[in-house]
Amino acid sequence: WLAEGNEPNPYVPPPPPVPSQVPMWAVRVVLKQQNLLDQAEAAIAASGDFALQTVFEYGNFADRNSPSIATLGQALGLTDAQIDQMFFDANALIV
């Protein structure tokens, strides 16, 4: 195939995987940076979901595959790609 003058396509590495978990403090920082923290807190308070409220206030990590993250994303009008990017941004924070 190569002898006939054909060339392989250049290697394109796959995109990095979305972090499966990020620290809750980093989630809050990213939400604040994107001016979504107040809206997120209001949506969580209005949800009536005690577990979600407790995790947001006292939890150590946010799980990307959590149904609560999907629900919160919908409440904030975020796409899956935007949520993924927020997880990348939160994972990249260094304090």
mmCIF file of the C-alpha atoms, coordinates in Angstrom:
data_MODEL
# 
_entry.id   MODEL 
# 
loop_
_atom_site.group_PDB 
_atom_site.id 
_atom_site.type_symbol 
_atom_site.label_atom_id 
_atom_site.label_alt_id 
_atom_site.label_comp_id 
_atom_site.label_asym_id 
_atom_site.label_entity_id 
_atom_site.label_seq_id 
_atom_site.pdbx_PDB_ins_code 
_atom_site.Cartn_x 
_atom_site.Cartn_y 
_atom_site.Cartn_z 
_atom_site.occupancy 
_atom_site.B_iso_or_equiv 
_atom_site.pdbx_formal_charge 
_atom_site.auth_seq_id 
_atom_site.auth_comp_id 
_atom_site.auth_asym_id 
_atom_site.auth_atom_id 
_atom_site.pdbx_PDB_model_num 
ATOM 1  C CA . TRP A 1 1  ? 0.000   0.000  0.000  1.00 0.00 ? 1  TRP A CA 1 
ATOM 2  C CA . LEU A 1 2  ? 2.817   2.393  0.929  1.00 0.00 ? 2  LEU A CA 1 
ATOM 3  C CA . ALA A 1 3  ? 4.834   1.190  -2.085 1.00 0.00 ? 3  ALA A CA 1 
ATOM 4  C CA . GLU A 1 4  ? 1.989   2.385  -4.313 1.00 0.00 ? 4  GLU A CA 1 
ATOM 5  C CA . GLY A 1 5  ? 2.487   5.940  -3.033 1.00 0.00 ? 5  GLY A CA 1 
ATOM 6  C CA . ASN A 1 6  ? -0.207  5.971  -0.414 1.00 0.00 ? 6  ASN A CA 1 
ATOM 7  C CA . GLU A 1 7  ? 0.388   7.629  2.930  1.00 0.00 ? 7  GLU A CA 1 
ATOM 8  C CA . PRO A 1 8  ? -1.295  6.902  6.224  1.00 0.00 ? 8  PRO A CA 1 
ATOM 9  C CA . ASN A 1 9  ? -3.309  9.573  7.948  1.00 0.00 ? 9  ASN A CA 1 
ATOM 10 C CA . PRO A 1 10 ? -1.349  11.315 10.683 1.00 0.00 ? 10 PRO A CA 1 
ATOM 11 C CA . TYR A 1 11 ? -1.975  10.073 14.187 1.00 0.00 ? 11 TYR A CA 1 
ATOM 12 C CA . VAL A 1 12 ? -4.499  12.174 16.071 1.00 0.00 ? 12 VAL A CA 1 
ATOM 13 C CA . PRO A 1 13 ? -4.522  11.347 19.771 1.00 0.00 ? 13 PRO A CA 1 
ATOM 14 C CA . PRO A 1 14 ? -7.920  10.865 21.344 1.00 0.00 ? 14 PRO A CA 1 
ATOM 15 C CA . PRO A 1 15 ? -9.215  13.660 23.529 1.00 0.00 ? 15 PRO A CA 1 
ATOM 16 C CA . PRO A 1 16 ? -8.441  13.314 27.225 1.00 0.00 ? 16 PRO A CA 1 
ATOM 17 C CA . PRO A 1 17 ? -11.199 11.745 29.286 1.00 0.00 ? 17 PRO A CA 1 
ATOM 18 C CA . VAL A 1 18 ? -13.427 14.025 31.316 1.00 0.00 ? 18 VAL A CA 1 
ATOM 19 C CA . PRO A 1 19 ? -12.404 13.843 34.986 1.00 0.00 ? 19 PRO A CA 1 
ATOM 20 C CA . SER A 1 20 ? -14.840 11.534 36.761 1.00 0.00 ? 20 SER A CA 1 
ATOM 21 C CA . GLN A 1 21 ? -14.561 13.432 40.049 1.00 0.00 ? 21 GLN A CA 1 
ATOM 22 C CA . VAL A 1 22 ? -13.430 16.903 41.056 1.00 0.00 ? 22 VAL A CA 1 
ATOM 23 C CA . PRO A 1 23 ? -13.228 18.541 44.486 1.00 0.00 ? 23 PRO A CA 1 
ATOM 24 C CA . MET A 1 24 ? -16.347 20.439 45.546 1.00 0.00 ? 24 MET A CA 1 
ATOM 25 C CA . TRP A 1 25 ? -14.283 23.541 46.344 1.00 0.00 ? 25 TRP A CA 1 
ATOM 26 C CA . ALA A 1 26 ? -13.140 23.555 42.712 1.00 0.00 ? 26 ALA A CA 1 
ATOM 27 C CA . VAL A 1 27 ? -16.732 23.223 41.505 1.00 0.00 ? 27 VAL A CA 1 
ATOM 28 C CA . ARG A 1 28 ? -17.651 26.302 43.527 1.00 0.00 ? 28 ARG A CA 1 
ATOM 29 C CA . VAL A 1 29 ? -14.678 28.250 42.154 1.00 0.00 ? 29 VAL A CA 1 
ATOM 30 C CA . VAL A 1 30 ? -15.583 27.416 38.545 1.00 0.00 ? 30 VAL A CA 1 
ATOM 31 C CA . LEU A 1 31 ? -19.240 28.273 39.143 1.00 0.00 ? 31 LEU A CA 1 
ATOM 32 C CA . LYS A 1 32 ? -18.139 31.618 40.625 1.00 0.00 ? 32 LYS A CA 1 
ATOM 33 C CA . GLN A 1 33 ? -15.763 32.286 37.719 1.00 0.00 ? 33 GLN A CA 1 
ATOM 34 C CA . GLN A 1 34 ? -18.650 31.729 35.310 1.00 0.00 ? 34 GLN A CA 1 
ATOM 35 C CA . ASN A 1 35 ? -21.070 33.844 37.365 1.00 0.00 ? 35 ASN A CA 1 
ATOM 36 C CA . LEU A 1 36 ? -23.245 30.786 38.037 1.00 0.00 ? 36 LEU A CA 1 
ATOM 37 C CA . LEU A 1 37 ? -22.642 30.250 41.760 1.00 0.00 ? 37 LEU A CA 1 
ATOM 38 C CA . ASP A 1 38 ? -25.659 32.214 43.001 1.00 0.00 ? 38 ASP A CA 1 
ATOM 39 C CA . GLN A 1 39 ? -27.912 30.576 40.411 1.00 0.00 ? 39 GLN A CA 1 
ATOM 40 C CA . ALA A 1 40 ? -26.576 27.113 41.337 1.00 0.00 ? 40 ALA A CA 1 
ATOM 41 C CA . GLU A 1 41 ? -27.113 27.709 45.046 1.00 0.00 ? 41 GLU A CA 1 
ATOM 42 C CA . ALA A 1 42 ? -30.668 28.915 44.390 1.00 0.00 ? 42 ALA A CA 1 
ATOM 43 C CA . ALA A 1 43 ? -31.445 25.888 42.197 1.00 0.00 ? 43 ALA A CA 1 
ATOM 44 C CA . ILE A 1 44 ? -30.045 23.506 44.811 1.00 0.00 ? 44 ILE A CA 1 
ATOM 45 C CA . ALA A 1 45 ? -32.037 25.173 47.590 1.00 0.00 ? 45 ALA A CA 1 
ATOM 46 C CA . ALA A 1 46 ? -35.215 25.097 45.474 1.00 0.00 ? 46 ALA A CA 1 
ATOM 47 C CA . SER A 1 47 ? -34.727 21.417 44.607 1.00 0.00 ? 47 SER A CA 1 
ATOM 48 C CA . GLY A 1 48 ? -35.793 20.291 48.062 1.00 0.00 ? 48 GLY A CA 1 
ATOM 49 C CA . ASP A 1 49 ? -33.249 17.482 47.677 1.00 0.00 ? 49 ASP A CA 1 
ATOM 50 C CA . PHE A 1 50 ? -31.618 17.263 51.097 1.00 0.00 ? 50 PHE A CA 1 
ATOM 51 C CA . ALA A 1 51 ? -28.902 14.900 49.854 1.00 0.00 ? 51 ALA A CA 1 
ATOM 52 C CA . LEU A 1 52 ? -27.951 17.298 47.051 1.00 0.00 ? 52 LEU A CA 1 
ATOM 53 C CA . GLN A 1 53 ? -27.979 20.263 49.433 1.00 0.00 ? 53 GLN A CA 1 
ATOM 54 C CA . THR A 1 54 ? -25.781 18.388 51.891 1.00 0.00 ? 54 THR A CA 1 
ATOM 55 C CA . VAL A 1 55 ? -23.307 17.241 49.266 1.00 0.00 ? 55 VAL A CA 1 
ATOM 56 C CA . PHE A 1 56 ? -23.011 20.738 47.805 1.00 0.00 ? 56 PHE A CA 1 
ATOM 57 C CA . GLU A 1 57 ? -22.402 22.251 51.211 1.00 0.00 ? 57 GLU A CA 1 
ATOM 58 C CA . TYR A 1 58 ? -20.320 19.554 52.909 1.00 0.00 ? 58 TYR A CA 1 
ATOM 59 C CA . GLY A 1 59 ? -19.290 17.038 50.246 1.00 0.00 ? 59 GLY A CA 1 
ATOM 60 C CA . ASN A 1 60 ? -15.719 16.402 49.245 1.00 0.00 ? 60 ASN A CA 1 
ATOM 61 C CA . PHE A 1 61 ? -16.184 15.572 45.567 1.00 0.00 ? 61 PHE A CA 1 
ATOM 62 C CA . ALA A 1 62 ? -18.592 16.041 42.665 1.00 0.00 ? 62 ALA A CA 1 
ATOM 63 C CA . ASP A 1 63 ? -19.088 12.988 40.450 1.00 0.00 ? 63 ASP A CA 1 
ATOM 64 C CA . ARG A 1 64 ? -19.519 13.749 36.723 1.00 0.00 ? 64 ARG A CA 1 
ATOM 65 C CA . ASN A 1 65 ? -21.916 10.828 36.273 1.00 0.00 ? 65 ASN A CA 1 
ATOM 66 C CA . SER A 1 66 ? -24.141 11.833 39.176 1.00 0.00 ? 66 SER A CA 1 
ATOM 67 C CA . PRO A 1 67 ? -27.797 12.379 38.266 1.00 0.00 ? 67 PRO A CA 1 
ATOM 68 C CA . SER A 1 68 ? -27.656 15.461 40.487 1.00 0.00 ? 68 SER A CA 1 
ATOM 69 C CA . ILE A 1 69 ? -24.979 17.008 38.265 1.00 0.00 ? 69 ILE A CA 1 
ATOM 70 C CA . ALA A 1 70 ? -27.191 16.425 35.230 1.00 0.00 ? 70 ALA A CA 1 
ATOM 71 C CA . THR A 1 71 ? -30.182 17.967 37.011 1.00 0.00 ? 71 THR A CA 1 
ATOM 72 C CA . LEU A 1 72 ? -28.155 20.960 38.167 1.00 0.00 ? 72 LEU A CA 1 
ATOM 73 C CA . GLY A 1 73 ? -26.751 21.399 34.671 1.00 0.00 ? 73 GLY A CA 1 
ATOM 74 C CA . GLN A 1 74 ? -30.264 21.473 33.244 1.00 0.00 ? 74 GLN A CA 1 
ATOM 75 C CA . ALA A 1 75 ? -31.343 24.014 35.876 1.00 0.00 ? 75 ALA A CA 1 
ATOM 76 C CA . LEU A 1 76 ? -28.415 26.222 34.832 1.00 0.00 ? 76 LEU A CA 1 
ATOM 77 C CA . GLY A 1 77 ? -29.091 25.744 31.122 1.00 0.00 ? 77 GLY A CA 1 
ATOM 78 C CA . LEU A 1 78 ? -25.787 23.970 30.508 1.00 0.00 ? 78 LEU A CA 1 
ATOM 79 C CA . THR A 1 79 ? -25.090 21.419 27.790 1.00 0.00 ? 79 THR A CA 1 
ATOM 80 C CA . ASP A 1 80 ? -23.221 18.186 28.502 1.00 0.00 ? 80 ASP A CA 1 
ATOM 81 C CA . ALA A 1 81 ? -20.198 19.665 26.717 1.00 0.00 ? 81 ALA A CA 1 
ATOM 82 C CA . GLN A 1 82 ? -20.299 22.740 28.969 1.00 0.00 ? 82 GLN A CA 1 
ATOM 83 C CA . ILE A 1 83 ? -20.512 20.551 32.082 1.00 0.00 ? 83 ILE A CA 1 
ATOM 84 C CA . ASP A 1 84 ? -17.590 18.469 30.814 1.00 0.00 ? 84 ASP A CA 1 
ATOM 85 C CA . GLN A 1 85 ? -15.574 21.662 30.305 1.00 0.00 ? 85 GLN A CA 1 
ATOM 86 C CA . MET A 1 86 ? -16.399 22.780 33.837 1.00 0.00 ? 86 MET A CA 1 
ATOM 87 C CA . PHE A 1 87 ? -15.028 19.469 35.124 1.00 0.00 ? 87 PHE A CA 1 
ATOM 88 C CA . PHE A 1 88 ? -11.836 20.006 33.086 1.00 0.00 ? 88 PHE A CA 1 
ATOM 89 C CA . ASP A 1 89 ? -11.581 23.558 34.452 1.00 0.00 ? 89 ASP A CA 1 
ATOM 90 C CA . ALA A 1 90 ? -12.190 22.430 38.039 1.00 0.00 ? 90 ALA A CA 1 
ATOM 91 C CA . ASN A 1 91 ? -9.638  19.635 37.688 1.00 0.00 ? 91 ASN A CA 1 
ATOM 92 C CA . ALA A 1 92 ? -7.017  22.095 36.404 1.00 0.00 ? 92 ALA A CA 1 
ATOM 93 C CA . LEU A 1 93 ? -7.294  24.488 39.369 1.00 0.00 ? 93 LEU A CA 1 
ATOM 94 C CA . ILE A 1 94 ? -4.242  24.711 41.568 1.00 0.00 ? 94 ILE A CA 1 
ATOM 95 C CA . VAL A 1 95 ? -4.303  26.653 44.831 1.00 0.00 ? 95 VAL A CA 1 
# 
